[in-house]
Structure formats: structure tokens, C-alpha cells
């Protein structure tokens, strides 16, 4: 039963699926960083939204994500049979479902913390929209990193 479901999780590991994930990763990075980089919003509106170290971490994540994409595209022929195998397919599917679920739960926790902070409605909506984009950014990053890490792990074992 679980092996049947693994196919549905790993079916995006094609050239088109990986390219779409990379484009969405870049788009979410631009949407998240644009208000801070271009100073579109006032500082009192974005107060508490961006961590001080966040831009450098996000740039490192985008670089590792693009490197993972290039590695996956270079090894695309080895990836498909590996993802459909029993052990590594379950590892890929578990990573692609479990890790983003943890990120989504963290997003929900930040949602409730922002509700308790009693921001104005437009600030609350803006923070939650940008935070959702940032969460999707990290989910897409994991969508590229997990298959690449499993591919490296499989080549070592």
C-alpha cells in the first residue's frame, strides 16, 4: 500500500517538475526579499517580520537549492529508478512529506503568535502572506534538497 503512494509523491522528479520547483523557488525568494531590499514598506510595518540574519541564510539556501537542482538534472537518469525503489523511494517520499509538514506546523505556530501580538489587520495580513511565501520557499528548497541528498546517500551506500 505504501509503495503505491510513493509513486504519487515522487512522480514530480522529472525535468519539468524540477524546473517548475526551481522557478517557484526563485519567485518565492524574490517575493519574500523584495519589500526589504527595495524598501517598499515602512519599517514599522515590517517590524518583527524579517530576522536580522535572514537574508544571508536565504541567499545560502537559494545557492544550495540551485546546486541541488543542477545535481539532480545531471543525474536524472539515476534518480527515477532510485525514487521508485523500495527503500530509497520511501526515504524520498518521507522527506518530501514529513519535513514540509513540520515547516507548515511552524507556520501555524507563527500565525497564532501573530494573533496574540494584536497587530493592525493590514499588518497582520501582510506578515502572514509574506511568512507563507517564506514557508513555501523553504518547502520548495526541501523538494530539491531531499532527492539530491538521497541520491548522494544512495551512491555512497
VOROBA-949640 format. One record per residue (C-alpha): residue number from 0; y, x, z; residue in one letter. Coordinates in nm, 3 decimals, always signed. Each point is the difference from the previous one (the first is absolute). Example, Ala and Ser with C-alpha at 12.3 -4.5 7.8 and 13.67 -1.06 7.14 Angstrom:
BEGIN
+--------+---------+---------+---------+------+
| sedren |      py |      px |      pz | pavo |
+--------+---------+---------+---------+------+
|      0 |  -0.450 |  +1.230 |  +0.780 |    A |
|      1 |  +0.344 |  +0.137 |  -0.066 |    S |
+--------+---------+---------+---------+------+
***
This chain:
BEGIN
+--------+---------+---------+---------+------+
| sedren |      py |      px |      pz | pavo |
+--------+---------+---------+---------+------+
|      0 |  +0.000 |  +0.000 |  +0.000 |    X |
|      1 |  +0.249 |  +0.270 |  +0.096 |    X |
|      2 |  -0.080 |  +0.199 |  -0.312 |    X |
|      3 |  +0.094 |  -0.297 |  -0.216 |    X |
|      4 |  +0.339 |  -0.016 |  +0.171 |    X |
|      5 |  +0.055 |  +0.375 |  -0.041 |    X |
|      6 |  +0.016 |  -0.047 |  -0.377 |    X |
|      7 |  +0.292 |  -0.239 |  +0.034 |    X |
|      8 |  +0.191 |  +0.242 |  +0.221 |    X |
|      9 |  -0.050 |  +0.309 |  -0.217 |    X |
|     10 |  +0.043 |  -0.167 |  -0.339 |    X |
|     11 |  +0.366 |  +0.105 |  -0.016 |    X |
|     12 |  -0.103 |  +0.367 |  -0.017 |    X |
|     13 |  +0.065 |  +0.015 |  -0.374 |    X |
|     14 |  +0.282 |  +0.166 |  -0.188 |    X |
|     15 |  +0.201 |  -0.323 |  -0.018 |    X |
|     16 |  -0.053 |  -0.083 |  +0.367 |    X |
|     17 |  +0.097 |  +0.346 |  +0.117 |    X |
|     18 |  +0.305 |  +0.006 |  -0.226 |    X |
|     19 |  +0.110 |  -0.339 |  +0.133 |    X |
|     20 |  -0.043 |  +0.123 |  +0.358 |    X |
|     21 |  +0.208 |  +0.311 |  -0.077 |    X |
|     22 |  +0.278 |  -0.204 |  -0.164 |    X |
|     23 |  +0.006 |  -0.241 |  +0.295 |    X |
|     24 |  +0.003 |  +0.299 |  +0.239 |    X |
|     25 |  +0.305 |  +0.146 |  -0.174 |    X |
|     26 |  +0.174 |  -0.338 |  -0.018 |    X |
|     27 |  -0.053 |  -0.071 |  +0.370 |    X |
|     28 |  +0.128 |  +0.349 |  +0.086 |    X |
|     29 |  +0.318 |  -0.061 |  -0.201 |    X |
|     30 |  +0.053 |  -0.345 |  +0.153 |    X |
|     31 |  -0.049 |  +0.138 |  +0.353 |    X |
|     32 |  +0.223 |  +0.305 |  -0.042 |    X |
|     33 |  +0.277 |  -0.146 |  -0.220 |    X |
|     34 |  +0.205 |  -0.166 |  +0.278 |    X |
|     35 |  +0.000 |  +0.319 |  +0.205 |    X |
|     36 |  +0.050 |  +0.245 |  -0.288 |    X |
|     37 |  +0.278 |  -0.188 |  -0.178 |    X |
|     38 |  +0.159 |  -0.131 |  +0.324 |    X |
|     39 |  -0.022 |  -0.356 |  -0.134 |    X |
|     40 |  -0.005 |  -0.155 |  +0.345 |    X |
|     41 |  +0.216 |  +0.063 |  +0.302 |    X |
|     42 |  -0.140 |  +0.215 |  +0.280 |    X |
|     43 |  +0.003 |  -0.285 |  +0.252 |    X |
|     44 |  -0.224 |  -0.209 |  -0.230 |    X |
|     45 |  -0.258 |  +0.277 |  -0.047 |    X |
|     46 |  +0.012 |  +0.115 |  +0.362 |    X |
|     47 |  -0.353 |  +0.023 |  +0.134 |    X |
|     48 |  -0.163 |  -0.036 |  -0.341 |    X |
|     49 |  -0.026 |  +0.359 |  -0.123 |    X |
|     50 |  -0.147 |  +0.266 |  +0.229 |    X |
|     51 |  +0.177 |  +0.336 |  +0.003 |    X |
|     52 |  -0.292 |  +0.192 |  -0.148 |    X |
|     53 |  -0.103 |  -0.277 |  -0.240 |    X |
|     54 |  +0.135 |  +0.129 |  -0.329 |    X |
|     55 |  -0.176 |  +0.336 |  +0.022 |    X |
|     56 |  -0.330 |  -0.169 |  +0.091 |    X |
|     57 |  +0.039 |  -0.248 |  -0.285 |    X |
|     58 |  +0.069 |  +0.280 |  -0.248 |    X |
|     59 |  -0.309 |  +0.186 |  +0.122 |    X |
|     60 |  -0.203 |  -0.321 |  -0.036 |    X |
|     61 |  +0.124 |  -0.057 |  -0.355 |    X |
|     62 |  -0.087 |  +0.359 |  -0.096 |    X |
|     63 |  -0.350 |  -0.027 |  +0.150 |    X |
|     64 |  -0.042 |  -0.341 |  -0.164 |    X |
|     65 |  +0.088 |  +0.135 |  -0.345 |    X |
|     66 |  -0.228 |  +0.299 |  +0.056 |    X |
|     67 |  -0.280 |  -0.241 |  +0.096 |    X |
|     68 |  +0.066 |  -0.204 |  -0.313 |    X |
|     69 |  -0.016 |  +0.308 |  -0.222 |    X |
|     70 |  -0.322 |  +0.111 |  +0.172 |    X |
|     71 |  -0.154 |  -0.344 |  -0.048 |    X |
|     72 |  +0.102 |  -0.016 |  -0.365 |    X |
|     73 |  -0.147 |  +0.347 |  -0.062 |    X |
|     74 |  -0.330 |  -0.107 |  +0.161 |    X |
|     75 |  -0.015 |  -0.359 |  -0.122 |    X |
|     76 |  -0.345 |  +0.044 |  -0.155 |    X |
|     77 |  -0.146 |  +0.109 |  +0.336 |    X |
|     78 |  +0.183 |  -0.266 |  +0.198 |    X |
|     79 |  -0.151 |  -0.315 |  -0.147 |    X |
|     80 |  -0.369 |  +0.077 |  +0.066 |    X |
|     81 |  +0.089 |  +0.142 |  +0.339 |    X |
|     82 |  +0.192 |  -0.313 |  +0.102 |    X |
|     83 |  -0.294 |  -0.218 |  -0.103 |    X |
|     84 |  -0.252 |  +0.206 |  +0.197 |    X |
|     85 |  -0.122 |  -0.131 |  +0.332 |    X |
|     86 |  +0.139 |  +0.247 |  +0.253 |    X |
|     87 |  +0.323 |  +0.110 |  -0.161 |    X |
|     88 |  +0.078 |  -0.346 |  -0.134 |    X |
|     89 |  -0.011 |  -0.140 |  +0.351 |    X |
|     90 |  +0.220 |  +0.286 |  +0.120 |    X |
|     91 |  +0.257 |  -0.069 |  -0.273 |    X |
|     92 |  -0.009 |  -0.375 |  +0.058 |    X |
|     93 |  +0.029 |  +0.043 |  +0.376 |    X |
|     94 |  +0.298 |  +0.231 |  -0.040 |    X |
|     95 |  +0.167 |  -0.227 |  -0.254 |    X |
|     96 |  -0.038 |  -0.306 |  +0.221 |    X |
|     97 |  +0.009 |  +0.135 |  +0.355 |    X |
|     98 |  +0.293 |  +0.241 |  -0.007 |    X |
|     99 |  +0.242 |  -0.241 |  -0.174 |    X |
|    100 |  -0.108 |  -0.271 |  +0.247 |    X |
|    101 |  +0.109 |  +0.227 |  +0.285 |    X |
|    102 |  +0.334 |  +0.057 |  -0.174 |    X |
|    103 |  +0.046 |  -0.375 |  -0.045 |    X |
|    104 |  -0.070 |  -0.060 |  +0.368 |    X |
|    105 |  +0.263 |  +0.263 |  +0.085 |    X |
|    106 |  +0.242 |  -0.187 |  -0.229 |    X |
|    107 |  -0.069 |  -0.321 |  +0.191 |    X |
|    108 |  +0.067 |  +0.183 |  +0.326 |    X |
|    109 |  +0.337 |  +0.119 |  -0.132 |    X |
|    110 |  +0.072 |  -0.358 |  -0.112 |    X |
|    111 |  -0.044 |  -0.129 |  +0.354 |    X |
|    112 |  +0.204 |  +0.287 |  +0.143 |    X |
|    113 |  +0.284 |  -0.087 |  -0.236 |    X |
|    114 |  -0.023 |  -0.363 |  +0.104 |    X |
|    115 |  +0.049 |  +0.111 |  +0.360 |    X |
|    116 |  +0.300 |  +0.216 |  -0.099 |    X |
|    117 |  +0.189 |  -0.317 |  -0.102 |    X |
|    118 |  +0.172 |  +0.137 |  -0.308 |    X |
|    119 |  +0.218 |  -0.219 |  -0.216 |    X |
|    120 |  -0.205 |  -0.191 |  -0.259 |    X |
|    121 |  +0.115 |  +0.203 |  -0.302 |    X |
|    122 |  -0.068 |  +0.329 |  +0.180 |    X |
|    123 |  -0.342 |  -0.122 |  +0.113 |    X |
|    124 |  -0.098 |  -0.109 |  -0.353 |    X |
|    125 |  +0.126 |  +0.324 |  -0.151 |    X |
|    126 |  -0.185 |  +0.212 |  +0.255 |    X |
|    127 |  -0.322 |  -0.192 |  -0.049 |    X |
|    128 |  +0.023 |  +0.011 |  -0.380 |    X |
|    129 |  +0.062 |  +0.374 |  -0.002 |    X |
|    130 |  -0.266 |  +0.057 |  +0.263 |    X |
|    131 |  -0.249 |  -0.199 |  -0.209 |    X |
|    132 |  +0.084 |  +0.215 |  -0.304 |    X |
|    133 |  -0.051 |  +0.311 |  +0.211 |    X |
|    134 |  -0.336 |  -0.131 |  +0.126 |    X |
|    135 |  -0.107 |  -0.073 |  -0.358 |    X |
|    136 |  +0.109 |  +0.355 |  -0.090 |    X |
|    137 |  -0.240 |  +0.144 |  +0.257 |    X |
|    138 |  -0.277 |  -0.239 |  -0.104 |    X |
|    139 |  +0.034 |  +0.113 |  -0.362 |    X |
|    140 |  +0.000 |  +0.360 |  +0.118 |    X |
|    141 |  -0.329 |  -0.063 |  +0.178 |    X |
|    142 |  -0.131 |  -0.167 |  -0.315 |    X |
|    143 |  +0.045 |  +0.332 |  -0.178 |    X |
|    144 |  -0.086 |  +0.234 |  +0.285 |    X |
|    145 |  -0.327 |  -0.156 |  +0.121 |    X |
|    146 |  -0.186 |  +0.021 |  -0.335 |    X |
|    147 |  +0.129 |  +0.354 |  -0.051 |    X |
|    148 |  -0.113 |  +0.105 |  +0.348 |    X |
|    149 |  -0.343 |  -0.160 |  -0.052 |    X |
|    150 |  -0.031 |  +0.178 |  -0.335 |    X |
|    151 |  +0.080 |  +0.335 |  +0.164 |    X |
|    152 |  -0.238 |  -0.081 |  +0.285 |    X |
|    153 |  -0.278 |  -0.091 |  -0.245 |    X |
|    154 |  +0.043 |  +0.323 |  -0.194 |    X |
|    155 |  -0.032 |  +0.201 |  +0.321 |    X |
|    156 |  -0.310 |  -0.184 |  +0.122 |    X |
+--------+---------+---------+---------+------+
***
